[in-house]
Amino acid sequence: MRSGGLFMTVLILLSLVLSVFHLPEVFADWFSYWRPQWLLLALVLWVQQVPQFRGVLFRTLFAKHATDDGTLTRRVLLAVWLFGFYVDALLGDPFGLNGAVFASITLYLMVFRDRLRLQSLSQQMIMIFMMVFLSEIFRGYIHNAVFNQVWDLQPLTLAVSSMLLWPFYHWIARRFIGASLGR
Amino acid sequence: MISLGLIWVDGSGAKSSESNTPWGPGGMGNGPASSLQALRHAMLFLTGPVYSLAQSPYSVTDTVSDITADRQSLLQQRDQLNAQLLRMQEEQLRVAYLQAENARLRQLLGSKAELPSQATIAEIIGVPPDPQRAAVILDKGEIDGIAPGYAVVDARGLIGQVTEISKNISWVLLISDRNHAIPARINRTGVRMIVGGIGSADRLVVEDLPVSTDLREGDLIETSGLGGRFPVGYPVGLVSSVESTESSPYLQASITPSAALLKAGHVLIIPPPMPEKAPELEQNIDVNEGES
């Protein structure tokens, strides 16, 4: 149980580092169009595992005195929203942008949790594609308004690369968290 | 329900940051420091370690190549640097003479002498992954005396300007960003113009220069010092093409930046020059400079 929390912490820290990592100049341009959305993938993994976390840290932060599922959901939403501020500072986005993306994805995942559990891997991949695509379109809209950026194929390429990475995350989750939680 | 509220708060948060974020040369320093900026300041401080970690593969490679460098090549490098230093020192001697002469002439003309600027050396520790954002992150911040609006140059020319700072890191908007514009002039003729970024690292464009202007390929474009942000005389780039179409009253000219915008590892941060003109005039120029 502890290892599940530790695994998620390491995964989130690694995602933070990977999301600002840049390749040497030769590959930089190509890679920046196909970089997977590490943080969103980690978030999806984390939210899907939320009800099963029973660790000390998780309990103190989220589940203490939580009387029902709704309270837990609200606390988790608030947490990911606040985490979004940090990511905003990290990526130089306008404040609130990543929080909105994270919170809406979390809400979707938590409300439809039971339905999502029944999905096959390919259905999950389509879900990841839609989520990253929509969030990138939202991000593109805000960037277009705030930073005067032009539209390009980024939402599509980022969604495809994130989608293609999901089976790997799926396998990792089963291998590490699944085992440690005794599913 | 609460989540809907959250997202609504979020939207307004994004909006208010939109109006308060000192992004682009125009708005910077004019607006009051808001609580959101204070929050960003604090958050930026916390992002430092993540950027250092992301940069660590490169620092490790650098260290390894430092350790494994052989004596012969180091000696060779030292000789080269010594020769370069000698040339620079000789140039420095002339600069001292020219500076003194410049100060004397300025005194004769009755205008104030320009103070020599104090440069800070900084290292680039990060590049935002978004291909549309032309920016870099430096390892120097408030504690090193950096403030938003400082110009950033490398050995060959202007790179950009500091837009956001925290205690230990600062964000630099590159001159190639779509939101960046530089008050510049042609070195040969002294004609003033505005050079804007278009989001490409190897091309800048000249904005709104009449077709009658004497501009040729190969002309050196340098900062004009107007606007009070960039010190005068730093190279921006060389004119790579000049075209005039019959349908437009303006020249279409593109400029190749002198500085290595993508390759630079170490840069210099230079404070803005002392204002010589009336402050309200400065502000007017600032606003004009902000549009791209």
Interface residues (C-beta under 8 A of the other chain):
Chain A: L16 V17 L18 S19 V20 F21 H22 E25 A28 D29 S32 Y33 R35 T73 R74 L77 L78 W81 F85 Y86 D88 A89 L90 L91 G92 P94 F95 G96 L97 G99 A100 A103 S104 L107 I142 H143 A145 V146 F147 N148 Q149 V150 D152 Q154
Chain B: I2 S3 L6 I7 V9 D10 G11 S12 G13 A14 S17 E18 T21 W23 L36 L39 R40 M43 L44 L46 T47 V50 Y51 L53 A54 G126 V127 P128 P129 D130 P131 Q132 R133 A135 E164 W171 R178 N179 G199 L262 K263 S292
